[in-house]
Amino acid sequence: MRGAQRTALSLEVGGSHFDAEVMVTPAGLLAIGALVSSILLASAVIVRAARASR
């Protein structure tokens, strides 16, 4: 995978309009994946601790 990945979104709801465009490099995709993985692992630990305290 070479270069940046790019996507765009245009959304209109009621009278509001929203446009967004994102460019992410391969290193950025790895960083995003690591961040999401750590959030999921941390939330699993919190849920387990909450269940154990009951």
Sequence and secondary structure as in RCSB ss.txt:
>XXXX:A:sequence
MRGAQRTALSLEVGGSHFDAEVMVTPAGLLAIGALVSSILLASAVIVRAARASR
>XXXX:A:secstr
  S EEEEEEEEETTEEEEEEEEE HHHHHHHHHHHHHHHHHHHHHHHHHHHT 
